Amino acid sequence: MTNTACIQNESRRRFLHGVAGLTLAIYLPGPAMAATEAGASASAKTDAFEPNAFVRIGRDNSVTVVSKHLEMGQGTYTGLATIVAEELDAAWPQVRVVGAPANVKLYKNLLLGVQGTGGSTAMANSWDQLRKAGASARAMLVAAAAEQWKVPASEIQVSNGVLTHGLSGRKATFGELAEAASLQSVPTTVELKDPKDFKLIGTHVPRVDSRAKTDGKAIFTQDIHLPGMLTAVVAHPPRFGATVKSFDATKTKAIKGVIDVVRIPTGVAVLAKDTWTAKKGRDALKVEWDETHAFKLGTEQMFAQYRELAKSPGAVARKDGDTESAFAKPAKVLRAAYDYPYLAHSPMEPLNCVVQLTKESCEVWNGEQFQTVDQDNIAKLVDLRPEQVSLNMLFAGGSFGRRASKTSDYVLEAVSIAKAIDGRAPVKMVWMREDDTKGGYYRPAFHHALEAALDDQGQLVGWRHRLVGQSIMQGSPFEGFVKNGVDPTSVEGAATIPYAIPNILVDLQTPKDIGVPVQWWRSVGSTHTAYSVETFIDEIAAAAGQDPVAFRLKLLGKHPRHAGVLKLAADKAEWTTALPPGSQGERRGRGVAVHESFNTFVAQVAEVTVKPDGSLRVDRVVCAVDCGLPINPNNIRAQVEGAIGFALSAALHGAITLKDGEVQQANFDTYPPIRIFEMPKIEVHIVPSAEKPTGMGEPGVPPLAPAVANAVAAATGKRVRRLPINPDELKA
């Protein structure tokens, strides 16, 4: 990354100085720099400031960090602000964060290649970028002070937002120097702090969004109220692929407060003065659906197809050695097959979006997660240029991948409604919980078939892993990532198995004509591959008569970070110490799993109690995390705790099932998250590291279910082959 000056001439300096005090950005070279200049010029002509920087320091002494990543509860705003404040030597109370506008040239996710939040990339792709931004701003403030005070810059100290010259006793705040600093040249190179000198990174700092979310000042989509705005609720077809044949809105229009009823590509929208009236209007609507092209299979029919596909070779995702020879005359062969259901994202804040459409522009307010994709898709829908589409990124109440829609489905639906009424009023589209559960996008259902070959010494010499499931990438803007028929999100965690096995074959069958929409779900492919790999490895260790931790460690000689978290988790869980026995027929067990996802390494040890009736309680989870240098340790712990709760919900309860193509679940009564009494005691241990930070939003999810299942096997002797865990299969 090149640190390039964003202030190129005196007139531009005057503009930026007049609007914001000091503004600094780190840009990509080449085209991005040209876009920066164009953006600044346009802003100057309209006498309005378009944020195109990561750091802004105002005369009021505020330090504003412009976040290109969505804050949806994961702590991104706090993490990014910490990076900047550390290199800037700002006082934490003076730091605030705002969301960046949609502008891929300025705010591209350097790991995803588009502007968006996902893949646990926020810290990883911003680390160097924001350190340089903070350090450059600091250097400009120091240069301004040195010039004013007529002293060498090397003699000036910066701490807690104050610049001090010890020999003369001169002091100044950032705000007092912002005007002068804005006239300084942005340094082409900066010296970054030695990690031993960090004061904020690695410590606890209060979250920047906590106060606003506590006192009600935080703005979510539901908080947006525009003059004349209408609220829309949509009637969607009961089966995927069905369309509107006809509808009768007579009873709907008779309801006081209903303003309009319009047909859109995804259904029929009822517009009213408020959400409740719109919902009542939808309930009164009569719609006849055309199901000519509707998907009508049930869950068991689908899995029957998947199991049949698993009998034939698929597209090769990994091939090491000679598996044919390894399985020719092994001493022992183990086989296992697993089924994983569709899973809904179920964020606490259901999907919603506000749209104001004119002939010249389209403005959107929502918990915006996928700016580039949404901006382009909206522009095509309403025949505008992408730059005529503005996206206001608000707080989001969770997402887990749902708001990063590869097709912009719910955003386009909101825009379609505004288009259908010719933009005569702003529109707030609201989805009920049932709308997303029954008609949203899901984690794909998968079937896995595995085989392991052991020699007469109990050594694992062959491994075959076949996966069957829908592709997330196909038909999306990221279809180019599919190589030779292999979607990397389908096989991650399987094709990347870290264990030292001389002969490995991993292949993938992607079924066709499955009309259920699928999308990335928190930790994506690793949600099912980690389970297959880690429960099967556990089973192999038992067959070889070896301790599960020791067996893994022998196979992880070339993967020290995997081994490191595994050893730490086992040590903190007192792995070699027997669990106290259960009471009244209860069976107790301890299980382990280790997995890498998004370049973060996580091991978990679960302790469970299984009652005679098969009911299961997870008592304790001990987790070890290696995510590189920990920026905010408390936030890392919070993410792991949330991930464990999220993963445990899926392991114990999560399943989207279909009957004749209709989703059977609707709300939390039929698709329940875990309740507070089901939450285990959690311990999180963070590995000290000097490596660059990696993500923590997702990696805490994959090891949980296999660790629990391995603990169940230790307690009952029964292996769980299908999720969610069925208590009837665990009865004594």
LOZA-660449 format. One record per residue: residue in one letter; z, y, x of N, C-alpha, C in turn. Coordinates in steps of 0.2 Angstrom, whole numbers, plus 5000, padded with zeros to 4 digits. Example, Ala and Ser with C-alpha at 12.3 -4.5 7.8 and 13.67 -1.06 7.14 Angstrom:
<rs>
a503949725066503949785062503949845066
s503549895064503649955068503950005064
</rs>
This chain:
<rs>
m500049945004500050005000500050065004
t499650115003499550175007499950225003
n500350265007500650325004500250385004
t499950404999499450454999499650524995
a499550574998499750634995499450654989
c499850664984499650684977499550754976
i499750794981499650874980499150894986
q498550904984497950914988497850994990
n498051034986497851104987498351154984
e498351214986498851264984498851274976
s498251274973498251284966498651224962
r498551164964498851104961499551104963
r499751134969500451134970500851184965
r500451234964500751284959500851254952
f500351224950500451184944500951144943
l501051094948501551044948502251074949
h502251134953502951164954503151194947
g502651224944502851264938503051214932
v502751154932502951114926503551064928
a503551044934504050984934504550994941
g504451044944504851054950504551014956
l504750954957504450914962504150844959
t503550834960503250774957502950734963
l503050664963502850624968502550564965
a502050534968501750474966501550434972
i501550364971501250324976500650294973
y500050304975499450284972499050224976
l498650184973498150144976497650184979
p497350164985496850204988496150204984
g495750244985495050234982495050264975
p494750224971494650244964495250274960
a495850244962496450264959496650334961
m496450354967496650424969496150474966
a495550454964495050494961495350504954
a495550454951495850464944496450504944
t496850504949497450544949497250624949
e496750634953496450704953496150724947
a495850684943495550704937496050714932
g496550674932497150674927497550744928
a497650764934497950824936497550884934
s496950884935496450934933496450944925
a496450894922496450894914497050924912
s497650904915498250924913498351004914
a498051024920498151094921497751134916
k497151114914496751154910497051154903
t497451104901497851114894498551134895
d498751154901499351184902499951134900
a499751064900500251014898500250964904
f500850944905500950894911500850824909
e500450784911500350714910500650674916
p501250644914501550604919501150554923
n501050564929500650524933500950504940
a501650504940502050494946502650454944
f502950424949503450374948504150414949
v504150474953504750514954504650584952
r505050614948505050684947505750714947
i505850764951506450804952506350874949
g506850884944506750944940507251004943
r507151064941507651114943508351104940
d508351064935509051044932509450994935
n509150974941509450924946509350854943
s508950844938508850774936508350744940
v508450674941507950634944507650584939
t507050594938506650554933506250504936
v506350434934505950384937505550364931
v504850364932504350344927504250274928
s504450234923504350164923503750134920
k503350094924502750064921502850004918
h503549984918503749924915504149934908
l504049894903504449894897505149874898
e505549914895506249894895506349864888
m506449794888506549754882507249724882
g507749744886508349724886508549684893
q508049674897508049634903508349674909
g508449744908508749784913508249814918
t507549814916507049844921507149914922
y507349954918507450024919507950034924
t508449994924509050004929508849984935
g508449924936508249894942507749944946
l507249974942506750014945507150084948
a507550104943507950164945508350164951
t508650104952509050084958508650094964
i508050064964507650064970507550134972
v507350174967507150244969507750284971
a508250274968508950314969509150294976
e509050234978509350214984508950244990
e508350244990507950284995507950354995
l508050384989508150454988508850484990
d509350434990510050454991510250494985
a510050484979510250524973510950494971
a511250544967511850524963511650484957
w511950424956511750384950511750424943
p512250464942512250504936511750544934
q511350564940510850614939510150584937
v510150514937509550474937509450454929
r508750464927508550444921507950414921
v507650374916507050334916506650354910
v506050364911505550364905505050314906
g504750294900504150244900503550284902
a503150244906502450274908501950274902
p501450314902500950314897500450254900
a499950244895499450194897498950224902
n498950204908498450224913498450174918
v497950124918497950074922497850094930
k497550144931497350164937497950194941
l498450224937499050244940499650194940
y499650154934500250114933500050044933
k499650024937499449954937499949904939
n500049854936500549804939500149764945
l500449774951500049754957500049684957
l500349644953500349574954499949544948
l499949574942499549554937498849584937
g498749644940498049674940497849714934
v498349714929498249764923498949794922
q498949844918499649874917499949834911
g500549814913500949774908501549744912
t501949714907502549684909502549614908
g502749574913502749504911502749464918
g502849394917502849354923503449374928
s503949404926504549424930504249464936
t503849504935503549544941503849614942
a504249634937504349714938504649734945
m505149694947505549714953505049694959
a504749634958504349614964503749654966
n503449684960502849724962502949794963
s503549814961503749884962504149894968
w504449844971504949854977504649904982
d504149884986503849924991503649994988
q503249994982503050054979503550104978
l504050084975504550134973505050154979
r505150104984505550124990505150184993
k504450174994504150234997504150294993
a504150284986504150344982504750384983
g505350344983505950374984506050404991
a505850374996505950395003505550455004
s504950455001504450515002504750574998
a505050574992505350624989505950654993
r506350604996506850625000506650665006
a506150645009505850675015505650745014
m505350755008505050825006505650875004
l506150845001506750885000507050905007
v507150865012507350875018506950925022
a506250915021505850965025505951035022
a506051045015506151105012506751135014
a507351095014507951125017507951145024
a507551105028507551125035507151195036
e506651205032506251265032506651325030
q507051315025507451365022508051385027
w508351335029508951345033508751355041
k508151355043507951355050508351315054
v508351245052508651195056508251135057
p508351095062507951035063508050985057
a507550955054507650905049508150855050
s508150835057508550775059509250795058
e509450855058510150875057510450875050
i509950865045510150865038510350795035
q510850795032511150735029511050735021
v510850675018510750675011511250625008
s511650645003512050595000512250614993
n512150564988512350584981512050644978
g511450654980511050714977511150774980
v511450774986511650844989511350834997
l511050894999510850895006511350945010
t511550915015512050955019511850965027
h511951025029511851035036512551045039
g512850995043513550995045513651055049
l513251075054513451125059513451195056
s513051205051513051275048513451275041
g513651215039513951215032513551225026
r512851225027512451245021512351175017
k512351185010512251135006511751155000
a511451104997511051124991510951054988
t510851064981510651004977509950994977
f509750934974509050924973508750974969
g509050994963508751044959508651104962
e509151124966509051194970508451194975
l508251134977507751134982507051104979
a507051094973506451064970505851104970
e505951174969505451214969505151224976
a505551224981505251224988504951164990
a505351104988505051044990504351024987
s504251054981503551044978502951074982
l503151124987502651154991502551114998
q502951064999502851025005502350975005
s502050955010501550905010501950835009
v501650795006501850725005501750685011
p502250655014502150625021501750565020
t501350555025500850495025501250435027
t501750435030502150375032502950395031
v503350355029504050365028504450305031
e505050325033505550275036505950255031
l505950185029506350155024507050135027
k507550135022508250125024508250045027
d508750045032508949975034509349945028
p509249885026509649855020510449865022
k510649865028511349865029511649935027
d511149985026511450055024511350065016
f511150015013511150025006511750035003
k511750084998512350104994512350084987
l511750074984511650064977511449994976
i510949974980510649904980511149854982
g511149804978511649754979512349764976
t512449824973513049834970513049844962
h513549854959513549864952513449934950
v512949954946512850024944512750014936
p513050064933512950054925512250064923
r512050024918511350024915511150094913
v510550114914510350184912510250184905
d510150124901510050124894510650114890
s511250094893511750074889512050124884
r512150184887512450244882511950254876
a511350264878510850274872510850224867
k510950154869510850104865511550094861
t512050124864512750124861512850174856
d512650234857512750294853512150304848
g511650264848511050264843510550314845
k510550344851510050384853509350354856
a509450284857508850254860508350244854
i507750254856507150254851506750194851
f506850154846506450094845505850114840
t505450064839504850074834505150094827
q505650064825505850074818506150144818
d506350174823506550244823506050304823
i505450284823504850334823504750344815
h504750414814504650434807504150494808
l503550484806503050544807502950574800
p502750634799502650664793502150634789
g502250614783501750584778501650514780
m502050484784501950414786502050364781
l501650314780501750254776501950194779
t502350154776502550084779502050034776
a501849984780501449934778501749864780
v501649824775501849754775501249704773
v501049654777500449624776500549554774
a500149534769500149464766499649424771
h499949374774499549334779499349264776
p498849234778498649164775499249114777
p499349064773499849014774499548964780
r498948964781498648914786498248964791
f498248944798497848974803497148964801
g496749014802496049014801495849024794
a496249034789496049044782495949124782
t495549144777495449214776495549234769
v495449294767495549314760494949304756
k494949274751494449254746494449314741
s494949324738495049384733495749394732
f495949454729496649474728496649514722
d497249514718497449554713498049594714
a497949654714498549704716498849734710
t498649714704498849744698499649754698
k499949704698500749704698501049744704
t500649734710500949774716500849854715
k500349874712500249944711500649974706
a500949934702501349954696502049964699
i502249944705502849954708502950034710
k503450064708503550134710503650134718
g503250184721503350194728502750154732
v502350114729501750084732501250134732
i500950144737500350194738499650164738
d499650114741498950084742498950004744
v498449974742498349904744497649894747
v497649874753496949864757496849794760
r496249774760496049714763495949734771
i496149694775496049694782495849624785
p495649624791495349554794495949504794
t496549524794497049474795497449454788
g497249494783497549484776497549544772
v498049554768498049604763498649654765
a498549714766499149754768499349804761
v500049804760500249844755500649904759
l500449964757500750024760501150054755
a501750084757502250114752502650164756
k503050194753503450244756504050224760
d504250154760504750124764504650054764
t504950024769504849944770505049904764
w505549914761505749874755505249874750
t505049934748504549944743503849904745
a503649914751503049874753503149804753
k503749774755503949704754503849684747
k504249724742504149704735503449704733
g503049754735502349754733501949694736
r502149674742501849604744502049544740
d502649544738502849484735502549484728
a502349534725502049534718501249524719
l501049524725500249524726500049454725
k499449444722499149384721498549374725
v498549324730497949324734497749244734
e497049244733496749174734496449174741
w496549114744496349114751495749064752
d495349084756494749044758494948994764
e495048934763495348884768494748844771
t494148864770493548824773493648804780
h493848854784493948844791494648844794
a495148834789495848824790496048764794
f496548774798496848714802497348674798
k497248614797497648574792497948514795
l498048504801498348454804499148464804
g499448404804500248404804500448394811
t501048404813501348394820501248324822
e501348274818501348204821500548184822
q500148214817499448194818499148224825
m499448284827499248314833499548274839
f500148254839500448214844500048154845
a499848124839499448064840498848074844
q498448124842497848144846498048154854
y498548194855498748204862498948144866
r499248094862499448034866498747994867
e498247994863497647964864497247994870
l497248064870496948094876497348074882
a497948064882498348044888498147984891
k497747944888497547874890496847884895
s496647944895496047964899496148014904
p495848004910495948054915495748124913
g496048174916495848244914495648284920
a495648354919495448394925495948394930
v495748384937496248374942496548434944
a497248444944497648504946497848494953
r498048434955498248424962498148344963
k497948334969497748274972497948264979
d498548234981498748214988498748144989
g498448124995498448054997498048014992
d498247944991497847894988498347864983
t498347894977498847864972498547794969
e497947774970497747714968498047654972
s498047674979498347624983499147624982
a499447674981500147684980500347634974
f499947634969500147604963499847534963
a499447514968499147444968499647384968
k500147394973500647344973501347364975
p501547414971502247444972502747394970
a503347404973503947354972504147374964
k504147434962504347454956503947514953
v503747504947503447564943503847584937
l503947654937504347684931503847724928
r503947724921503447764917503847794911
a503647854910503947894905503447944901
a503547954895503148004891503548044887
y503348114887503748164884503348204879
d503648224873503348264868503748334868
y503448394868503748454867503448494862
p503848524857503548554851503248624853
y502948654848502848724848503548764847
l503548824850504148864850503948934848
a504348964844504249034842504649074847
h504449134848504849184853505449214850
s505449224843506049254839506349314843
p506049364845506449424848506849454842
m507449474844507949504839507549564835
e507149604838506749654834506049624832
p505949604826505349584824504749634826
l504149604826503549644828503449704823
n503249764826503149824822502749874826
c502449914823501949964827501850024823
v501850084826501650144822500950174825
v500550194820499850214822499650274819
q499450324823499150384820498450384822
l497950384817497250374819496850434816
t496450464821495950524819495250504821
k494750544820494150524822494050534830
e494550574833494450584840494950544844
s495450514841496050484845496350434841
c496750394844497250344841497850344845
e498450364842499050364846499450304843
v499850274847500250214845500950224848
w501450204844502150194846502350124845
n502650094850502950024850503250004856
g503549954856503849924862503249894866
e502849934869502249924872502349874879
q502049814879502149774884501449764888
f500849774885500249754888499749804887
q499849864891499549924890498749914890
t498549894896497849884897497449844892
v497749784890497349744885497349784878
d497949804876498049844870497549904869
q497549944875497150004875496449984874
d496149934878495449914877495349894871
n495749844868495549814861495649864856
i496049914856496049964851495450004851
a495250024857494650074858494050034855
k493949974856493449934853493449934846
l494049924843494149914836493949984832
v494150044835494050104831493450144835
d493050114839492550144842492650214846
l493250204850493450264854493350234861
r493450284866493450264873494250254874
p494350204879495050194881495550254882
e495250304885495650364887495850404880
q495450384875495650424868496150384865
v496450334868496950294865497550304869
s498050334866498750344869499250294867
l499650264871500150224869500850244872
n501350254867501950274869502450214869
m502650204875503050144876503850164875
l504050124869504750134867505150074869
f505850084868506250024869506049964865
a506049904867505949844863506549804862
g506649774857507249734856507049654857
g506949644864506649574866505949564865
s505749514868504949494867504949424869
f505149404876505049334878504349314879
g503849364879503149354880502749374873
r503149384868502749394861502349454861
r502649514864502349574863501749584868
a501749544873501149544878500649504875
s500349524869499849474866499249484869
k498949424871498349414874497749444870
t497849444863497349464859497549534855
s498049564857498349624854498449614847
d498649554844498549534837498949584833
y499549594834499949634829499849714830
v499649734836499449804837498749814833
l498349774834497649784831497749774823
e498249734821498349734814498549804811
a499049834815499249904813498649954813
v498249944818497749994819497249984813
s497149914811496649904806496849934799
i497549934798497749964792497650034792
a497750074798497650144798496850154797
k496450114800495750124799495550104792
a495850064788495650044782495850104777
i496250144779496450204774496150264777
d495650254782495250314785495750364789
g496350334791496750384795497050434791
r497150434784497350484780498150494781
a498450444784499150454785499350404791
p499850424795500150384800500450314796
v500350264800500550194797501050164802
k501650144798502050094802502050024799
m501749984803501749914801502349874803
v502649834798503249804799503149724798
w503349684802503349614801504049594799
m504149554794504749524793504849464798
r505449434798505549374803505049324801
e505049314794504549254792503849264794
d503649324795502949334796502749304803
d503249324808503149304815503249224816
t503749204812503949134813503349084810
k503149104805502649064801501949074803
g501749134806501049154807500949184814
g501449174819501349214825501049174830
y501149184836500949144842501549104845
y501349044848501849004850501848974857
r502348954860502348914866501948844864
p501448824868501048774866501448704865
a501248664861501548594861501248554866
f501548514869501348474875501548394875
h501148354877501248284879501248274886
h501648244889501648224896501748144897
a501348124902501448054903501448044911
l502048014913502148014920502247944923
e502047924929502247864932502447874939
a502947834942503147834948503147764952
a502947764958502947704962503447704967
l503847654968504347644973504247584977
d504347594984504247534988504847494988
d504847444992505447394992506047424996
q505947484998506547525001506847574996
g506547574990506747624986506447694987
q505947694991505647764993505147784987
l505047844985504547864981503947874984
v503447834983502847834987502247854982
g502247854976501747874972501947914965
w501547964963501748004957501148024954
r501048004947500548024943500848064937
h500548114935500748164930500148184926
r500148164920499548184915499848234910
l499548294909499848334904499248344899
v499448354892499048364887499248424883
g498848474882499148534878498648594878
q498648634874498248694873498248744879
s497748774881497748824886497948894883
i498348924886498448994885497949044887
m497749034893497249074896496549074893
q496349014891495649014888495549064882
g495049104881494949144876495349214877
s495649224883496049284884495749324889
p495949384890495649424896495749394903
f496249344903496349304909496049234910
e495449234906495149164906494849144913
g494749204917494549184924494949154928
f495649144926496149104930496049034929
v495649014924495548944923495048914928
k495148874932494748844937494648774936
n494048754936493848684935494148644929
g494248684924494548654918495348654918
v495648684923496348684924496648754922
d497048764917497348824916498048824920
p498148864925498748864929499348874925
t499348904919499948904916500148844912
s499648794912499848734909500148684914
v500048694920500248644925500748674930
e500848734930501348764934502048724934
g502348714939502948674939502748594940
a502148574938501948504939501448494945
a500948544945500548544951500848564957
t501448604956501748634962502448594963
i502448534961503048494962503248494970
p503848514972504048524979504248464982
y504348404979504648344982504148314987
a504348284992503948254998503748184995
i503148184992502848114989502248114992
p502048054996501448055000500748054995
n500848024989500248014985500448044978
i500048094976500248134970499548144966
l499548134960498948154956499248184950
v499048254948499248284942498548304939
d498448284933497848304929498048334922
l497548364919497648404913497148384908
q497348364902496848364896496948424891
t496448464890496548514885496148504879
p496548484873496248474867495848524864
k495348504861494948554857495048554850
d494848614846494948614839495648614837
i496048634840496748644838496848724836
g496948734830496848804828497548844828
v498048814831498648854831498648904837
p498848964836498849014841499349004846
v499249014853499748994858499749054863
q500349064866500449124870500949104875
w501049144881501549134885502249144882
w502749104884503349104881503849104887
r504349134887504849144892504849084897
s504549094903504449054909503849004908
v503449014903502748984901502748904903
g502348884907502248814908502848774911
s503248814915503848784917504348764912
t504248784906504748764900504648694899
h504048664900504048594899503948554905
t503548584910503448544916504148534920
a504548574920505248574924505648514920
y505548504914505948454910505648384912
s505048374912504748314914504848294921
v504748344926504848324933505548314934
e506048354932506748344934507148284930
t506948274924507248214921506948144924
f506248154925505948094928506248074935
i506348134939506648124946507348094945
d507648114941508348094940508348014938
e507847994934507847924932507647884938
i507147914942506947874948507547864953
a507947924954508547914958509047854956
a509147854949509547804946509247734948
a508547724947508247664948508247644956
a508347694960508347684967509147674969
g509547684965510247674966510547724970
q510247794969510447844974510747904969
d511147944973511448004969510948054968
p510848084962510348124960510248184965
v510848214967510748274971510548254978
a510848194981510648174988509948154988
f509748114982509048094982508548154982
r508648204978508248264979508248294985
l508848304988508848334995508448305000
k508448235000508048205005507248215004
l507048234998506348254996506148324997
l506648364999506548434999506648465006
g506548425011506548445018506148505020
k505548515017505048565018505148625013
h505648625009505848675004506548695005
p506748735010507448755011507748795005
r507348835002507648874997507748834991
h507348784989507548734984508148704986
a508148674992508748644994509448684994
g509348744996509848794996510248804990
v509848814984510148824978510448764975
l510148704977510348644974511048624977
k511048634984511748624987512248674985
l512048734984512548784981512848764974
a512348754970512548734963513048674963
a512748624967513148564967513848574970
d513948614975514548624978515048664973
k514748714970515148754965515348714959
a514948664957515148624951515548564953
e515748564960516148504962515848434960
w515148434962514748374960515048304961
t515348304967515648234969516348224966
t516548264962517248254959517048234952
a517448174950517248144943517548194938
l517148194932517448234926518048204923
p518448244920518948214916518648174910
p518948124908518748084903518748124896
g518348104891518348134885518948094880
s519048124875519548094870519148064864
q519548014861519347984855518547964855
g518347934860517747904860517147954863
e517348014865516948054868516648034874
r516048044876515748024882515548094886
r515748094892515548154896515148134902
g514748184904514248174909514048244913
r513848234919513548294922512848284925
g512448334924511748324926511548384930
v510948374934510748434938509948434938
a509748494939509048514939508948574944
v508348574947508148624952507448644951
h507248704951506548724949506448794952
e505748804954505548864956505048894951
s505148954949504648984945504649064946
f504049094947503949164948504249174955
n504249134960504449144966505249144967
t505549124962506349124961506549054961
f507049034964507348964965507948964961
v508048914957508648914952508848834952
a509448824953509748754952510348764947
q510348714942510848714937511248644937
v511848644936512248584935512548594928
a512448554923512748554916513248494915
e513748514912514248464910514248464902
v514248404900514148394892514648344890
t514848354883515248304880514848274874
v514748214873514348184867514848144863
k514948164857515348124852515048064850
p515448014847515247954844514647964839
d514648014835514148024830513448054834
g513448064840512948094844512848164844
s513348204841513348274842513548294849
l513248344851513248364858513548434859
r513948434864514248504866514148514874
v513748574876513748584883514348624885
d514748604889515348634891515348684896
r514948674901514848714907514248714910
v513948764913513348764917513548814923
v513348774929513448814935512748824938
c512648884939511948904941511948934948
a511448924952511348954959510648984959
v510649044961509949084961509849114967
d509149104969508949134975508349174973
c508449244972507849284970507749334975
g507849324981507749374986508349424986
l508249474989508749524989508949544982
p509649544980509849554974509849634973
i509449664968509549734967510149754963
n510249714958510749734953511149664952
p511649644955511849574954512149564947
n512449614944512749604937512149594932
n511549624934511049614929510749544930
i510749524936510449454938510849404934
r511549414934512049364931511849374923
a511749434921511649444913510949404911
q510449414916509849374914509949304914
v510249274919510349204919510749184913
e511249214911511649194905511249194899
g510849254898510349254893509849204893
a509649184899509149134899509449064897
i510049054899510348984898510448984890
g510649034887510749034880510049024876
f509549064879508849054876508648984877
a508648954883508448884884508848834880
l509448844879509948794876509748794868
s509548854865509348864859508748814858
a508248814862507648774862507848704863
a508248684867508448614869508748584863
l509248624860509648594854509248594848
h508948654846508648664840507948684839
g507648704844506948734844506348684842
a506048704837505448664835505048694829
i504448714831503948734826503548674824
t503648654817503248594815502748614810
l502248574809501748594804501648534799
k501548544793501348494788500748524785
d500148484785499548504783499348574785
g499548584791499348654794499748704793
e500248704788500748754787501348744791
v501548804794502248804798502748794793
q503248754795503848734790504448774791
q504448814797505048854798504848924796
a505348964794505249034792505749084795
n506449074795506949114797507449084801
f507949114803508449084807508849024804
d508749014797509048964794508648894795
t508048904797507648844798507348844806
y507448894809507348904816507948934820
p508448904820509048934822509148944830
p509448994832509649004839510348974839
i510548964845511248934846511748984843
r512248964841512849014839513349014844
i513749064844514249084849514649024851
f514848984846515248924848514948874852
e514248874852513848824856513748854863
m513948914865513748944871514248914876
p514048884882514448854887514748904891
k515248884895515548924900514948924906
i514848984908514248994913514549024920
e514348994925514549024932513849034935
v513749094938513149114942513349134949
h512949104953513049114961512449134964
i512449194967511849224969511749214977
v511249184979511149174987511049234990
p511449254995511249314999510549305003
s510249355003509549355005509249415008
a508849415013508449475015507749475013
e507549425009506849415007506749475002
k506149495001505949534995506149514989
p506349554984506649534977506049504974
t506249454970505849414965506149424958
g505749394953505949414946506549364944
m506949394939507449354936507449344928
g506849374925506849374918506749304915
e506449264919506249194916506449134920
p506549144926506749084930507349044928
g507849074925508449044923508348994917
v507748994914507648954908507448884910
p506948864914506748794915507248744917
p507748754922508148704924508648684918
l508748724913509348714909509248644905
a508648644901508548584897508648514901
p508248514907508348444911509048434913
a509348484915510048474918510448444912
v510448474906510748454900510548374899
a509948364899509648294897509948244902
n509948264909510248224914510948214913
a511348264911512048254909512148204903
v511648214898511748164893511548094895
a511148084899510948014902511547994906
a511848034910512448014913513047994909
a513048024903513648014899513447954894
t512847944892512747894887512247834889
g511947844895511447804897510747804894
k510647854890510047864886509647924888
r509047914889508547964891508247994885
v508248064886507948104880507248114882
r506748094878506048094879505748144875
r506048174870505748224865506248274864
l505948334864506448394863506248424856
p506748454852507448464854507848394854
i508348394857508748334857509048314850
n508948254849509048224842509748184843
p510248214839510948184840510948114837
d510448094833510448024830510247974835
e509947994841509747954846510347944851
l510847984850511447984855512047944852
k511947924846512547894843512847834847
a513447824848513747774852513647704849
</rs>
